[in-house]
C-alpha cells in the first residue's frame, strides 16, 4: 500500500504488481486490484475499455 509506484503503458504491465485499481467508469468491477499481479488477460481487458496506462509497484 505504501510502496513507490509508477505509471506504465499496458505493453509493460504484464507480470507487474498493480498499485491501484483501474476501471473504465464507475460503478464498475476493477479488472485488477492493488497487490494483484497483472496478466495478459487483464491487459487485454484494460485495452478493451480504453485504459492505456496503469499504476504498478516500482
CHARMM internal coordinates of N, CA and C (Angstrom, degrees):
IC EDIT
DIST 1 N 1 CA 1.4341
DIST 1 CA 1 C 1.5270
ANGL 1 N 1 CA 1 C 111.28
DIST 1 C 2 N 1.2964
ANGL 1 CA 1 C 2 N 118.22
DIHE 1 N 1 CA 1 C 2 N -34.89
DIST 2 N 2 CA 1.4589
ANGL 1 C 2 N 2 CA 120.67
DIHE 1 CA 1 C 2 N 2 CA -178.01
DIST 2 CA 2 C 1.5216
ANGL 2 N 2 CA 2 C 112.70
DIHE 1 C 2 N 2 CA 2 C -104.50
DIST 2 C 3 N 1.3118
ANGL 2 CA 2 C 3 N 117.39
DIHE 2 N 2 CA 2 C 3 N 8.62
DIST 3 N 3 CA 1.4664
ANGL 2 C 3 N 3 CA 121.39
DIHE 2 CA 2 C 3 N 3 CA -179.49
DIST 3 CA 3 C 1.5225
ANGL 3 N 3 CA 3 C 110.80
DIHE 2 C 3 N 3 CA 3 C -68.73
DIST 3 C 4 N 1.3255
ANGL 3 CA 3 C 4 N 117.50
DIHE 3 N 3 CA 3 C 4 N 149.71
DIST 4 N 4 CA 1.4677
ANGL 3 C 4 N 4 CA 120.26
DIHE 3 CA 3 C 4 N 4 CA 174.67
DIST 4 CA 4 C 1.5275
ANGL 4 N 4 CA 4 C 110.08
DIHE 3 C 4 N 4 CA 4 C -62.06
DIST 4 C 5 N 1.3166
ANGL 4 CA 4 C 5 N 116.14
DIHE 4 N 4 CA 4 C 5 N 144.96
DIST 5 N 5 CA 1.4657
ANGL 4 C 5 N 5 CA 120.77
DIHE 4 CA 4 C 5 N 5 CA -178.54
DIST 5 CA 5 C 1.5194
ANGL 5 N 5 CA 5 C 110.61
DIHE 4 C 5 N 5 CA 5 C -126.55
DIST 5 C 6 N 1.3225
ANGL 5 CA 5 C 6 N 114.54
DIHE 5 N 5 CA 5 C 6 N 165.91
DIST 6 N 6 CA 1.4542
ANGL 5 C 6 N 6 CA 121.79
DIHE 5 CA 5 C 6 N 6 CA 173.45
DIST 6 CA 6 C 1.5147
ANGL 6 N 6 CA 6 C 108.24
DIHE 5 C 6 N 6 CA 6 C -149.02
DIST 6 C 7 N 1.3213
ANGL 6 CA 6 C 7 N 116.95
DIHE 6 N 6 CA 6 C 7 N 152.05
DIST 7 N 7 CA 1.4602
ANGL 6 C 7 N 7 CA 121.69
DIHE 6 CA 6 C 7 N 7 CA 175.68
DIST 7 CA 7 C 1.5225
ANGL 7 N 7 CA 7 C 107.93
DIHE 6 C 7 N 7 CA 7 C -93.90
DIST 7 C 8 N 1.3241
ANGL 7 CA 7 C 8 N 115.64
DIHE 7 N 7 CA 7 C 8 N 129.22
DIST 8 N 8 CA 1.4604
ANGL 7 C 8 N 8 CA 120.24
DIHE 7 CA 7 C 8 N 8 CA -179.63
DIST 8 CA 8 C 1.5242
ANGL 8 N 8 CA 8 C 109.23
DIHE 7 C 8 N 8 CA 8 C -127.29
DIST 8 C 9 N 1.3369
ANGL 8 CA 8 C 9 N 116.51
DIHE 8 N 8 CA 8 C 9 N 153.98
DIST 9 N 9 CA 1.4620
ANGL 8 C 9 N 9 CA 119.35
DIHE 8 CA 8 C 9 N 9 CA 174.19
DIST 9 CA 9 C 1.5295
ANGL 9 N 9 CA 9 C 109.51
DIHE 8 C 9 N 9 CA 9 C -67.96
DIST 9 C 10 N 1.3119
ANGL 9 CA 9 C 10 N 116.13
DIHE 9 N 9 CA 9 C 10 N 155.23
DIST 10 N 10 CA 1.4697
ANGL 9 C 10 N 10 CA 119.74
DIHE 9 CA 9 C 10 N 10 CA -178.01
DIST 10 CA 10 C 1.5168
ANGL 10 N 10 CA 10 C 112.74
DIHE 9 C 10 N 10 CA 10 C -55.63
DIST 10 C 11 N 1.3207
ANGL 10 CA 10 C 11 N 117.24
DIHE 10 N 10 CA 10 C 11 N -33.25
DIST 11 N 11 CA 1.4686
ANGL 10 C 11 N 11 CA 119.86
DIHE 10 CA 10 C 11 N 11 CA -178.07
DIST 11 CA 11 C 1.5304
ANGL 11 N 11 CA 11 C 112.47
DIHE 10 C 11 N 11 CA 11 C -63.45
DIST 11 C 12 N 1.3320
ANGL 11 CA 11 C 12 N 117.54
DIHE 11 N 11 CA 11 C 12 N -16.83
DIST 12 N 12 CA 1.4618
ANGL 11 C 12 N 12 CA 121.66
DIHE 11 CA 11 C 12 N 12 CA 179.30
DIST 12 CA 12 C 1.5275
ANGL 12 N 12 CA 12 C 112.48
DIHE 11 C 12 N 12 CA 12 C -110.01
DIST 12 C 13 N 1.3248
ANGL 12 CA 12 C 13 N 117.58
DIHE 12 N 12 CA 12 C 13 N 9.76
DIST 13 N 13 CA 1.4630
ANGL 12 C 13 N 13 CA 120.41
DIHE 12 CA 12 C 13 N 13 CA -172.85
DIST 13 CA 13 C 1.5357
ANGL 13 N 13 CA 13 C 114.46
DIHE 12 C 13 N 13 CA 13 C -93.55
DIST 13 C 14 N 1.3169
ANGL 13 CA 13 C 14 N 118.37
DIHE 13 N 13 CA 13 C 14 N -20.52
DIST 14 N 14 CA 1.4650
ANGL 13 C 14 N 14 CA 120.11
DIHE 13 CA 13 C 14 N 14 CA -177.22
DIST 14 CA 14 C 1.5249
ANGL 14 N 14 CA 14 C 110.43
DIHE 13 C 14 N 14 CA 14 C -61.43
DIST 14 C 15 N 1.3222
ANGL 14 CA 14 C 15 N 115.38
DIHE 14 N 14 CA 14 C 15 N 127.86
DIST 15 N 15 CA 1.4563
ANGL 14 C 15 N 15 CA 121.32
DIHE 14 CA 14 C 15 N 15 CA 179.48
DIST 15 CA 15 C 1.5140
ANGL 15 N 15 CA 15 C 113.80
DIHE 14 C 15 N 15 CA 15 C 90.00
DIST 15 C 16 N 1.3249
ANGL 15 CA 15 C 16 N 118.45
DIHE 15 N 15 CA 15 C 16 N -10.85
DIST 16 N 16 CA 1.4638
ANGL 15 C 16 N 16 CA 122.43
DIHE 15 CA 15 C 16 N 16 CA -179.87
DIST 16 CA 16 C 1.5281
ANGL 16 N 16 CA 16 C 109.36
DIHE 15 C 16 N 16 CA 16 C -86.01
DIST 16 C 17 N 1.3219
ANGL 16 CA 16 C 17 N 116.23
DIHE 16 N 16 CA 16 C 17 N 165.13
DIST 17 N 17 CA 1.4626
ANGL 16 C 17 N 17 CA 122.51
DIHE 16 CA 16 C 17 N 17 CA -179.76
DIST 17 CA 17 C 1.5252
ANGL 17 N 17 CA 17 C 108.75
DIHE 16 C 17 N 17 CA 17 C -96.82
DIST 17 C 18 N 1.3220
ANGL 17 CA 17 C 18 N 116.30
DIHE 17 N 17 CA 17 C 18 N 125.69
DIST 18 N 18 CA 1.4619
ANGL 17 C 18 N 18 CA 122.08
DIHE 17 CA 17 C 18 N 18 CA 179.12
DIST 18 CA 18 C 1.5278
ANGL 18 N 18 CA 18 C 109.60
DIHE 17 C 18 N 18 CA 18 C -64.22
DIST 18 C 19 N 1.3338
ANGL 18 CA 18 C 19 N 116.91
DIHE 18 N 18 CA 18 C 19 N 134.43
DIST 19 N 19 CA 1.4587
ANGL 18 C 19 N 19 CA 121.57
DIHE 18 CA 18 C 19 N 19 CA -179.54
DIST 19 CA 19 C 1.5271
ANGL 19 N 19 CA 19 C 111.99
DIHE 18 C 19 N 19 CA 19 C -100.98
DIST 19 C 20 N 1.3242
ANGL 19 CA 19 C 20 N 116.86
DIHE 19 N 19 CA 19 C 20 N -21.76
DIST 20 N 20 CA 1.4620
ANGL 19 C 20 N 20 CA 121.00
DIHE 19 CA 19 C 20 N 20 CA -179.45
DIST 20 CA 20 C 1.5252
ANGL 20 N 20 CA 20 C 108.46
DIHE 19 C 20 N 20 CA 20 C -155.79
DIST 20 C 21 N 1.3169
ANGL 20 CA 20 C 21 N 117.39
DIHE 20 N 20 CA 20 C 21 N 142.13
DIST 21 N 21 CA 1.4637
ANGL 20 C 21 N 21 CA 118.60
DIHE 20 CA 20 C 21 N 21 CA 179.51
DIST 21 CA 21 C 1.5271
ANGL 21 N 21 CA 21 C 110.60
DIHE 20 C 21 N 21 CA 21 C -66.40
DIST 21 C 22 N 1.3152
ANGL 21 CA 21 C 22 N 115.99
DIHE 21 N 21 CA 21 C 22 N 144.31
DIST 22 N 22 CA 1.4616
ANGL 21 C 22 N 22 CA 121.37
DIHE 21 CA 21 C 22 N 22 CA 176.38
DIST 22 CA 22 C 1.5271
ANGL 22 N 22 CA 22 C 107.39
DIHE 21 C 22 N 22 CA 22 C -126.69
DIST 22 C 23 N 1.3020
ANGL 22 CA 22 C 23 N 115.85
DIHE 22 N 22 CA 22 C 23 N 128.41
DIST 23 N 23 CA 1.4663
ANGL 22 C 23 N 23 CA 121.16
DIHE 22 CA 22 C 23 N 23 CA 178.97
DIST 23 CA 23 C 1.5137
ANGL 23 N 23 CA 23 C 108.28
DIHE 22 C 23 N 23 CA 23 C -131.03
DIST 23 C 24 N 1.3396
ANGL 23 CA 23 C 24 N 115.87
DIHE 23 N 23 CA 23 C 24 N 156.78
DIST 24 N 24 CA 1.4535
ANGL 23 C 24 N 24 CA 119.25
DIHE 23 CA 23 C 24 N 24 CA -177.49
DIST 24 CA 24 C 1.5231
ANGL 24 N 24 CA 24 C 111.58
DIHE 23 C 24 N 24 CA 24 C -69.62
DIST 24 C 25 N 1.3094
ANGL 24 CA 24 C 25 N 117.42
DIHE 24 N 24 CA 24 C 25 N -42.87
DIST 25 N 25 CA 1.4660
ANGL 24 C 25 N 25 CA 121.37
DIHE 24 CA 24 C 25 N 25 CA 175.16
DIST 25 CA 25 C 1.5245
ANGL 25 N 25 CA 25 C 108.13
DIHE 24 C 25 N 25 CA 25 C -168.60
DIST 25 C 26 N 1.3262
ANGL 25 CA 25 C 26 N 117.65
DIHE 25 N 25 CA 25 C 26 N 141.68
DIST 26 N 26 CA 1.4575
ANGL 25 C 26 N 26 CA 119.60
DIHE 25 CA 25 C 26 N 26 CA 179.33
DIST 26 CA 26 C 1.5229
ANGL 26 N 26 CA 26 C 110.44
DIHE 25 C 26 N 26 CA 26 C -74.12
DIST 26 C 27 N 1.2745
ANGL 26 CA 26 C 27 N 121.00
DIHE 26 N 26 CA 26 C 27 N 153.12
DIST 27 N 27 CA 1.4609
ANGL 26 C 27 N 27 CA 123.88
DIHE 26 CA 26 C 27 N 27 CA -7.20
DIST 27 CA 27 C 1.5248
ANGL 27 N 27 CA 27 C 109.87
DIHE 26 C 27 N 27 CA 27 C -81.68
DIST 27 C 28 N 1.2913
ANGL 27 CA 27 C 28 N 116.57
DIHE 27 N 27 CA 27 C 28 N 131.19
DIST 28 N 28 CA 1.4595
ANGL 27 C 28 N 28 CA 121.48
DIHE 27 CA 27 C 28 N 28 CA -178.44
DIST 28 CA 28 C 1.5206
ANGL 28 N 28 CA 28 C 109.28
DIHE 27 C 28 N 28 CA 28 C -148.97
DIST 28 C 29 N 1.3058
ANGL 28 CA 28 C 29 N 115.56
DIHE 28 N 28 CA 28 C 29 N 157.90
DIST 29 N 29 CA 1.4523
ANGL 28 C 29 N 29 CA 121.70
DIHE 28 CA 28 C 29 N 29 CA 175.99
DIST 29 CA 29 C 1.5241
ANGL 29 N 29 CA 29 C 107.37
DIHE 28 C 29 N 29 CA 29 C -88.45
DIST 29 C 30 N 1.3388
ANGL 29 CA 29 C 30 N 118.61
DIHE 29 N 29 CA 29 C 30 N 127.53
DIST 30 N 30 CA 1.4668
ANGL 29 C 30 N 30 CA 119.87
DIHE 29 CA 29 C 30 N 30 CA -179.60
DIST 30 CA 30 C 1.5292
ANGL 30 N 30 CA 30 C 111.45
DIHE 29 C 30 N 30 CA 30 C -62.09
DIST 30 C 31 N 1.3054
ANGL 30 CA 30 C 31 N 116.08
DIHE 30 N 30 CA 30 C 31 N 142.94
DIST 31 N 31 CA 1.4623
ANGL 30 C 31 N 31 CA 121.25
DIHE 30 CA 30 C 31 N 31 CA 176.58
DIST 31 CA 31 C 1.5178
ANGL 31 N 31 CA 31 C 109.80
DIHE 30 C 31 N 31 CA 31 C -72.09
DIST 31 C 32 N 1.3182
ANGL 31 CA 31 C 32 N 116.26
DIHE 31 N 31 CA 31 C 32 N -41.31
DIST 32 N 32 CA 1.4651
ANGL 31 C 32 N 32 CA 122.51
DIHE 31 CA 31 C 32 N 32 CA 176.11
DIST 32 CA 32 C 1.5251
ANGL 32 N 32 CA 32 C 107.04
DIHE 31 C 32 N 32 CA 32 C -139.27
DIST 32 C 33 N 1.3105
ANGL 32 CA 32 C 33 N 116.74
DIHE 32 N 32 CA 32 C 33 N 142.62
DIST 33 N 33 CA 1.4592
ANGL 32 C 33 N 33 CA 121.39
DIHE 32 CA 32 C 33 N 33 CA 178.82
DIST 33 CA 33 C 1.5230
ANGL 33 N 33 CA 33 C 109.45
DIHE 32 C 33 N 33 CA 33 C -107.95
DIST 33 C 34 N 1.3187
ANGL 33 CA 33 C 34 N 116.16
DIHE 33 N 33 CA 33 C 34 N 163.57
DIST 34 N 34 CA 1.4565
ANGL 33 C 34 N 34 CA 120.92
DIHE 33 CA 33 C 34 N 34 CA -179.50
DIST 34 CA 34 C 1.5231
ANGL 34 N 34 CA 34 C 110.46
DIHE 33 C 34 N 34 CA 34 C -55.49
DIST 34 C 35 N 1.3346
ANGL 34 CA 34 C 35 N 116.46
DIHE 34 N 34 CA 34 C 35 N 132.06
DIST 35 N 35 CA 1.4515
ANGL 34 C 35 N 35 CA 122.29
DIHE 34 CA 34 C 35 N 35 CA -179.88
DIST 35 CA 35 C 1.5107
ANGL 35 N 35 CA 35 C 114.08
DIHE 34 C 35 N 35 CA 35 C 95.23
DIST 35 C 36 N 1.3120
ANGL 35 CA 35 C 36 N 117.41
DIHE 35 N 35 CA 35 C 36 N -9.67
DIST 36 N 36 CA 1.4663
ANGL 35 C 36 N 36 CA 121.53
DIHE 35 CA 35 C 36 N 36 CA -178.38
DIST 36 CA 36 C 1.5273
ANGL 36 N 36 CA 36 C 110.32
DIHE 35 C 36 N 36 CA 36 C -90.83
DIST 36 C 37 N 1.3403
ANGL 36 CA 36 C 37 N 116.30
DIHE 36 N 36 CA 36 C 37 N 139.02
DIST 37 N 37 CA 1.4655
ANGL 36 C 37 N 37 CA 120.44
DIHE 36 CA 36 C 37 N 37 CA 176.81
DIST 37 CA 37 C 1.5288
ANGL 37 N 37 CA 37 C 108.28
DIHE 36 C 37 N 37 CA 37 C -75.59
DIST 37 C 38 N 1.3211
ANGL 37 CA 37 C 38 N 115.83
DIHE 37 N 37 CA 37 C 38 N 132.69
DIST 38 N 38 CA 1.4630
ANGL 37 C 38 N 38 CA 122.09
DIHE 37 CA 37 C 38 N 38 CA -177.88
DIST 38 CA 38 C 1.5184
ANGL 38 N 38 CA 38 C 108.84
DIHE 37 C 38 N 38 CA 38 C -84.89
DIST 38 C 39 N 1.3387
ANGL 38 CA 38 C 39 N 115.98
DIHE 38 N 38 CA 38 C 39 N 126.59
DIST 39 N 39 CA 1.4623
ANGL 38 C 39 N 39 CA 120.10
DIHE 38 CA 38 C 39 N 39 CA 178.72
DIST 39 CA 39 C 1.5300
ANGL 39 N 39 CA 39 C 109.85
DIHE 38 C 39 N 39 CA 39 C -112.25
DIST 39 C 40 N 1.3313
ANGL 39 CA 39 C 40 N 115.83
DIHE 39 N 39 CA 39 C 40 N 178.47
DIST 40 N 40 CA 1.4618
ANGL 39 C 40 N 40 CA 121.13
DIHE 39 CA 39 C 40 N 40 CA -175.94
DIST 40 CA 40 C 1.5241
ANGL 40 N 40 CA 40 C 112.11
DIHE 39 C 40 N 40 CA 40 C -62.84
DIST 40 C 41 N 1.3235
ANGL 40 CA 40 C 41 N 118.07
DIHE 40 N 40 CA 40 C 41 N -35.06
DIST 41 N 41 CA 1.4715
ANGL 40 C 41 N 41 CA 119.68
DIHE 40 CA 40 C 41 N 41 CA -179.56
DIST 41 CA 41 C 1.5307
ANGL 41 N 41 CA 41 C 110.53
DIHE 40 C 41 N 41 CA 41 C -68.64
DIST 41 C 42 N 1.3378
ANGL 41 CA 41 C 42 N 117.84
DIHE 41 N 41 CA 41 C 42 N -35.64
DIST 42 N 42 CA 1.4664
ANGL 41 C 42 N 42 CA 120.92
DIHE 41 CA 41 C 42 N 42 CA 176.64
DIST 42 CA 42 C 1.5269
ANGL 42 N 42 CA 42 C 109.78
DIHE 41 C 42 N 42 CA 42 C -66.34
DIST 42 C 43 N 1.3354
ANGL 42 CA 42 C 43 N 117.42
DIHE 42 N 42 CA 42 C 43 N -41.56
DIST 43 N 43 CA 1.4605
ANGL 42 C 43 N 43 CA 121.28
DIHE 42 CA 42 C 43 N 43 CA 178.65
DIST 43 CA 43 C 1.5290
ANGL 43 N 43 CA 43 C 110.03
DIHE 42 C 43 N 43 CA 43 C -61.14
DIST 43 C 44 N 1.3215
ANGL 43 CA 43 C 44 N 117.42
DIHE 43 N 43 CA 43 C 44 N -41.54
DIST 44 N 44 CA 1.4693
ANGL 43 C 44 N 44 CA 120.83
DIHE 43 CA 43 C 44 N 44 CA 178.65
DIST 44 CA 44 C 1.5271
ANGL 44 N 44 CA 44 C 110.81
DIHE 43 C 44 N 44 CA 44 C -61.62
DIST 44 C 45 N 1.3245
ANGL 44 CA 44 C 45 N 117.04
DIHE 44 N 44 CA 44 C 45 N -40.71
DIST 45 N 45 CA 1.4650
ANGL 44 C 45 N 45 CA 120.15
DIHE 44 CA 44 C 45 N 45 CA 178.38
DIST 45 CA 45 C 1.5254
ANGL 45 N 45 CA 45 C 111.60
DIHE 44 C 45 N 45 CA 45 C -67.96
DIST 45 C 46 N 1.3304
ANGL 45 CA 45 C 46 N 117.45
DIHE 45 N 45 CA 45 C 46 N -42.09
DIST 46 N 46 CA 1.4680
ANGL 45 C 46 N 46 CA 120.15
DIHE 45 CA 45 C 46 N 46 CA 176.39
DIST 46 CA 46 C 1.5301
ANGL 46 N 46 CA 46 C 109.58
DIHE 45 C 46 N 46 CA 46 C -56.79
DIST 46 C 47 N 1.3192
ANGL 46 CA 46 C 47 N 117.46
DIHE 46 N 46 CA 46 C 47 N -46.54
DIST 47 N 47 CA 1.4612
ANGL 46 C 47 N 47 CA 121.76
DIHE 46 CA 46 C 47 N 47 CA -179.31
DIST 47 CA 47 C 1.5289
ANGL 47 N 47 CA 47 C 110.64
DIHE 46 C 47 N 47 CA 47 C -62.19
DIST 47 C 48 N 1.3270
ANGL 47 CA 47 C 48 N 116.66
DIHE 47 N 47 CA 47 C 48 N -41.51
DIST 48 N 48 CA 1.4675
ANGL 47 C 48 N 48 CA 121.38
DIHE 47 CA 47 C 48 N 48 CA 179.81
DIST 48 CA 48 C 1.5269
ANGL 48 N 48 CA 48 C 111.10
DIHE 47 C 48 N 48 CA 48 C -58.67
DIST 48 C 49 N 1.3184
ANGL 48 CA 48 C 49 N 116.92
DIHE 48 N 48 CA 48 C 49 N -37.82
DIST 49 N 49 CA 1.4609
ANGL 48 C 49 N 49 CA 121.17
DIHE 48 CA 48 C 49 N 49 CA -178.08
DIST 49 CA 49 C 1.5326
ANGL 49 N 49 CA 49 C 113.30
DIHE 48 C 49 N 49 CA 49 C -92.44
DIST 49 C 50 N 1.3235
ANGL 49 CA 49 C 50 N 117.40
DIHE 49 N 49 CA 49 C 50 N 9.39
DIST 50 N 50 CA 1.4530
ANGL 49 C 50 N 50 CA 120.80
DIHE 49 CA 49 C 50 N 50 CA 173.69
DIST 50 CA 50 C 1.5191
ANGL 50 N 50 CA 50 C 115.22
DIHE 49 C 50 N 50 CA 50 C 81.24
DIST 50 C 51 N 1.3162
ANGL 50 CA 50 C 51 N 117.19
DIHE 50 N 50 CA 50 C 51 N 15.70
DIST 51 N 51 CA 1.4615
ANGL 50 C 51 N 51 CA 121.02
DIHE 50 CA 50 C 51 N 51 CA 177.02
DIST 51 CA 51 C 1.5270
ANGL 51 N 51 CA 51 C 106.83
DIHE 50 C 51 N 51 CA 51 C -89.89
DIST 51 C 52 N 1.3339
ANGL 51 CA 51 C 52 N 117.03
DIHE 51 N 51 CA 51 C 52 N 119.43
DIST 52 N 52 CA 1.4714
ANGL 51 C 52 N 52 CA 119.23
DIHE 51 CA 51 C 52 N 52 CA -175.52
DIST 52 CA 52 C 1.5250
ANGL 52 N 52 CA 52 C 114.41
DIHE 51 C 52 N 52 CA 52 C -108.76
DIST 52 C 53 N 1.3456
ANGL 52 CA 52 C 53 N 116.99
DIHE 52 N 52 CA 52 C 53 N -11.79
DIST 53 N 53 CA 1.4652
ANGL 52 C 53 N 53 CA 121.39
DIHE 52 CA 52 C 53 N 53 CA 176.31
DIST 53 CA 53 C 1.5204
ANGL 53 N 53 CA 53 C 108.09
DIHE 52 C 53 N 53 CA 53 C -134.83
DIST 53 C 54 N 1.3366
ANGL 53 CA 53 C 54 N 115.04
DIHE 53 N 53 CA 53 C 54 N 151.85
DIST 54 N 54 CA 1.4638
ANGL 53 C 54 N 54 CA 119.82
DIHE 53 CA 53 C 54 N 54 CA 179.18
DIST 54 CA 54 C 1.5304
ANGL 54 N 54 CA 54 C 109.09
DIHE 53 C 54 N 54 CA 54 C -142.11
DIST 54 C 55 N 1.3058
ANGL 54 CA 54 C 55 N 115.39
DIHE 54 N 54 CA 54 C 55 N 146.46
DIST 55 N 55 CA 1.4712
ANGL 54 C 55 N 55 CA 121.40
DIHE 54 CA 54 C 55 N 55 CA 177.85
DIST 55 CA 55 C 1.5267
ANGL 55 N 55 CA 55 C 108.88
DIHE 54 C 55 N 55 CA 55 C -81.73
DIST 55 C 56 N 1.3256
ANGL 55 CA 55 C 56 N 115.33
DIHE 55 N 55 CA 55 C 56 N 126.94
DIST 56 N 56 CA 1.4616
ANGL 55 C 56 N 56 CA 121.25
DIHE 55 CA 55 C 56 N 56 CA 178.76
DIST 56 CA 56 C 1.5219
ANGL 56 N 56 CA 56 C 109.48
DIHE 55 C 56 N 56 CA 56 C -128.67
DIST 56 C 57 N 1.3246
ANGL 56 CA 56 C 57 N 116.14
DIHE 56 N 56 CA 56 C 57 N 162.02
DIST 57 N 57 CA 1.4613
ANGL 56 C 57 N 57 CA 121.88
DIHE 56 CA 56 C 57 N 57 CA 177.05
DIST 57 CA 57 C 1.5264
ANGL 57 N 57 CA 57 C 107.59
DIHE 56 C 57 N 57 CA 57 C -73.23
DIST 57 C 58 N 1.3326
ANGL 57 CA 57 C 58 N 116.50
DIHE 57 N 57 CA 57 C 58 N 135.89
DIST 58 N 58 CA 1.4750
ANGL 57 C 58 N 58 CA 120.57
DIHE 57 CA 57 C 58 N 58 CA 178.56
DIST 58 CA 58 C 1.5038
ANGL 58 N 58 CA 58 C 110.71
DIHE 57 C 58 N 58 CA 58 C -67.42
END
COOR INIT
IC SEED 1 N 1 CA 1 C
IC BUILD
